[in-house]
Amino acid sequence: MVSKEYLSTARTLLGIAKNMTDQTIGERLKALAEDYERRARKAGLAESAKGLTPPLAGHGRESRPRAAKSG
């Protein structure tokens, strides 16, 4: 899953940022980690939406049951 990969990258970046002696680089890494967390949320929403949305193929007019003719 893409969202898990983004979260893993964000955690790695945050860990590195905490150990940085250069504050400027540490802050940039934190900002990058936050961006990856946002991407993980978006990817997670997209992945869950795909799981909830039924496929559209085959749901056209020809797949509906036909009414029985009377008479």
Backbone as a chain_set.jsonl record, in Angstrom:
{"seq": "MVSKEYLSTARTLLGIAKNMTDQTIGERLKALAEDYERRARKAGLAESAKGLTPPLAGHGRESRPRAAKSG", "coords": {"N": [[0.839, -1.182, 0.0], [0.495, 2.177, -0.796], [0.15, 4.244, 1.061], [1.26, 3.242, 3.419], [3.936, 3.134, 2.739], [4.529, 5.843, 2.428], [4.128, 6.694, 5.083], [6.125, 5.263, 6.369], [8.412, 6.419, 5.252], [8.069, 9.025, 6.197], [8.356, 8.642, 8.972], [11.01, 7.79, 9.078], [12.339, 10.093, 8.145], [11.634, 11.903, 10.185], [12.939, 10.747, 12.362], [15.614, 11.06, 11.608], [15.707, 13.824, 11.452], [15.432, 14.56, 14.134], [17.883, 13.879, 15.168], [19.621, 15.602, 13.978], [22.253, 17.946, 13.934], [22.437, 20.36, 12.723], [20.217, 22.86, 12.738], [18.671, 24.093, 10.716], [18.641, 22.256, 8.582], [17.439, 20.15, 9.92], [14.876, 21.229, 10.401], [13.956, 21.455, 7.794], [13.866, 18.773, 7.063], [11.873, 17.917, 8.824], [9.697, 19.334, 7.783], [9.531, 18.104, 5.292], [8.906, 15.518, 6.13], [6.363, 15.991, 7.204], [5.035, 16.595, 4.853], [5.105, 14.092, 3.6], [3.494, 12.713, 5.407], [1.041, 13.954, 4.914], [0.687, 13.111, 2.277], [0.439, 10.397, 2.753], [-2.006, 10.317, 4.127], [-3.73, 11.221, 2.077], [-3.313, 9.2, 0.168], [-4.208, 7.019, 1.61], [-6.918, 7.639, 1.879], [-7.662, 7.56, -0.802], [-7.133, 4.881, -1.374], [-8.953, 3.611, 0.328], [-11.32, 4.555, -0.74], [-11.329, 3.347, -3.222], [-11.785, 0.742, -2.48], [-14.387, 0.856, -1.567], [-15.967, 1.685, -3.672], [-17.985, 0.323, -6.113], [-17.112, -1.529, -9.075], [-17.685, -0.054, -12.285], [-18.015, -1.25, -14.72], [-20.056, -3.353, -16.673], [-22.424, -2.692, -15.484], [-24.342, -1.579, -16.989], [-27.136, -0.89, -19.179], [-27.656, -3.343, -20.436], [-27.183, -5.252, -18.494], [-29.262, -5.282, -16.754], [-32.155, -6.939, -15.437], [-34.701, -8.102, -17.616], [-38.069, -7.059, -18.016], [-40.859, -9.225, -17.679], [-42.907, -10.217, -20.38], [-46.324, -9.55, -20.654], [-49.226, -11.286, -21.487]], "CA": [[0.0, 0.0, 0.0], [1.263, 3.411, -0.941], [0.068, 5.039, 2.278], [2.217, 2.697, 4.387], [5.272, 3.526, 2.293], [4.686, 7.257, 2.77], [4.282, 6.804, 6.532], [7.447, 4.751, 6.709], [9.376, 7.462, 4.87], [7.896, 10.153, 7.122], [8.962, 8.27, 10.263], [12.462, 7.788, 8.898], [12.779, 11.485, 8.07], [11.51, 12.51, 11.514], [14.019, 10.212, 13.193], [16.859, 11.701, 11.191], [15.601, 15.248, 11.797], [15.643, 14.711, 15.582], [19.305, 13.697, 15.463], [20.406, 16.584, 13.227], [22.861, 19.034, 14.704], [22.139, 21.587, 11.979], [18.798, 23.125, 12.957], [18.012, 24.415, 9.453], [18.408, 21.001, 7.865], [16.467, 19.416, 10.709], [13.555, 21.805, 10.149], [13.56, 21.081, 6.424], [13.5, 17.361, 7.088], [10.571, 17.835, 9.483], [8.697, 19.792, 6.813], [9.411, 17.046, 4.293], [8.191, 14.426, 6.791], [4.956, 16.397, 7.272], [4.503, 16.44, 3.499], [4.882, 12.669, 3.39], [2.326, 12.331, 6.202], [-0.134, 14.406, 4.146], [0.553, 12.203, 1.137], [-0.055, 9.119, 3.276], [-3.439, 10.475, 4.382], [-4.417, 11.266, 0.781], [-3.238, 7.872, -0.447], [-5.086, 6.16, 2.397], [-8.296, 7.952, 1.498], [-7.867, 7.06, -2.165], [-7.169, 3.425, -1.318], [-10.209, 3.182, 0.938], [-12.396, 4.872, -1.681], [-11.315, 2.305, -4.256], [-12.365, -0.458, -1.902], [-15.808, 1.046, -1.334], [-16.669, 1.982, -4.912], [-18.109, -0.863, -6.97], [-16.684, -1.293, -10.463], [-18.778, 0.396, -13.133], [-18.14, -2.099, -15.902], [-21.074, -4.379, -16.585], [-23.616, -2.209, -14.799], [-25.103, -0.794, -17.966], [-28.511, -1.252, -19.482], [-27.77, -4.74, -20.821], [-27.059, -6.147, -17.359], [-30.484, -5.24, -15.964], [-33.115, -7.967, -15.827], [-35.795, -7.601, -18.471], [-39.428, -7.305, -17.508], [-41.566, -10.279, -18.393], [-44.018, -9.749, -21.218], [-47.625, -10.085, -20.24], [-50.209, -11.408, -22.515]], "C": [[0.883, 1.244, 0.0], [1.27, 4.202, 0.359], [1.062, 4.545, 3.332], [3.641, 3.094, 4.028], [5.542, 4.992, 2.632], [4.896, 7.43, 4.267], [5.652, 6.315, 6.98], [8.533, 5.787, 6.398], [9.29, 8.64, 5.824], [8.547, 9.847, 8.464], [10.48, 8.283, 10.186], [13.002, 9.213, 8.889], [12.704, 12.174, 9.428], [12.607, 12.034, 12.454], [15.353, 10.87, 12.876], [16.858, 13.172, 11.612], [15.873, 15.475, 13.281], [17.12, 14.632, 15.945], [20.207, 14.698, 14.744], [20.992, 17.645, 14.158], [22.627, 20.376, 14.025], [20.631, 21.82, 12.032], [18.051, 23.388, 11.654], [17.688, 23.144, 8.668], [17.378, 20.156, 8.598], [15.052, 19.913, 10.466], [13.057, 21.46, 8.745], [13.149, 19.618, 6.345], [12.147, 17.149, 7.765], [9.459, 18.263, 8.534], [8.468, 18.733, 5.733], [8.642, 15.849, 4.871], [6.702, 14.747, 6.887], [4.286, 16.273, 5.908], [4.209, 14.976, 3.2], [3.701, 12.165, 4.208], [1.039, 12.76, 5.509], [-0.38, 13.488, 2.96], [0.002, 10.854, 1.584], [-1.551, 9.2, 3.552], [-4.227, 10.475, 3.078], [-4.442, 9.896, 0.123], [-4.147, 6.898, 0.299], [-6.545, 6.391, 2.06], [-8.612, 7.404, 0.113], [-7.977, 5.539, -2.174], [-8.48, 2.934, -0.711], [-11.392, 3.472, 0.019], [-12.467, 3.827, -2.785], [-11.971, 1.036, -3.738], [-13.865, -0.355, -1.715], [-16.608, 1.24, -2.609], [-16.772, 0.726, -5.763], [-17.643, -0.548, -8.381], [-17.882, -0.946, -11.334], [-18.994, -0.499, -14.346], [-19.203, -3.162, -15.673], [-22.345, -3.946, -15.884], [-24.469, -1.343, -15.718], [-26.495, -1.358, -18.174], [-28.653, -2.754, -19.753], [-27.663, -5.692, -19.633], [-28.295, -6.15, -16.47], [-31.431, -6.36, -16.402], [-34.266, -7.351, -16.624], [-37.134, -7.953, -17.843], [-40.096, -8.375, -18.343], [-42.723, -9.693, -19.178], [-45.314, -10.361, -20.718], [-48.484, -10.257, -21.471], [-50.133, -12.457, -23.45]], "O": [[1.883, 1.324, 0.714], [2.297, 4.774, 0.724], [1.644, 5.352, 4.058], [4.459, 3.36, 4.909], [6.639, 5.346, 3.066], [5.743, 8.218, 4.686], [6.263, 6.899, 7.876], [9.451, 5.997, 7.191], [10.314, 9.197, 6.221], [9.22, 10.705, 9.034], [11.154, 8.73, 11.114], [14.001, 9.508, 9.544], [13.599, 12.939, 9.788], [13.142, 12.812, 13.244], [16.126, 11.196, 13.778], [17.872, 13.7, 12.068], [16.482, 16.48, 13.649], [17.558, 15.247, 16.917], [21.428, 14.643, 14.888], [20.314, 18.163, 15.045], [22.621, 21.414, 14.685], [19.86, 21.065, 11.44], [16.911, 22.949, 11.501], [16.581, 22.989, 8.154], [16.536, 19.516, 7.969], [14.126, 19.112, 10.339], [11.87, 21.204, 8.546], [12.199, 19.268, 5.644], [11.363, 16.303, 7.336], [8.403, 17.632, 8.483], [7.334, 18.501, 5.316], [7.825, 15.24, 4.179], [5.867, 13.868, 6.675], [3.119, 15.893, 5.812], [3.176, 14.657, 2.61], [2.975, 11.28, 3.756], [0.055, 12.02, 5.512], [-1.521, 13.128, 2.672], [-0.803, 10.24, 0.883], [-2.288, 8.262, 3.249], [-5.262, 9.818, 2.972], [-5.467, 9.477, -0.415], [-4.785, 6.047, -0.32], [-7.323, 5.442, 1.965], [-9.689, 6.855, -0.119], [-8.805, 4.972, -2.886], [-9.054, 1.952, -1.182], [-12.362, 2.714, 0.001], [-13.556, 3.465, -3.23], [-12.643, 0.332, -4.492], [-14.555, -1.375, -1.704], [-17.811, 0.982, -2.625], [-15.753, 0.124, -6.1], [-17.769, 0.59, -8.834], [-18.972, -1.485, -11.141], [-20.076, -0.488, -14.933], [-19.249, -3.793, -14.617], [-23.257, -4.754, -15.706], [-25.221, -0.483, -15.261], [-26.957, -2.209, -17.414], [-29.642, -3.369, -19.354], [-28.031, -6.859, -19.768], [-28.373, -6.938, -15.527], [-31.504, -6.692, -17.585], [-34.729, -6.246, -16.344], [-37.298, -9.005, -17.225], [-39.925, -8.428, -19.561], [-43.425, -8.796, -18.71], [-45.377, -11.549, -20.402], [-48.449, -9.436, -22.388], [-50.982, -12.558, -24.335]]}, "num_chains": 1, "name": "protein.A"}
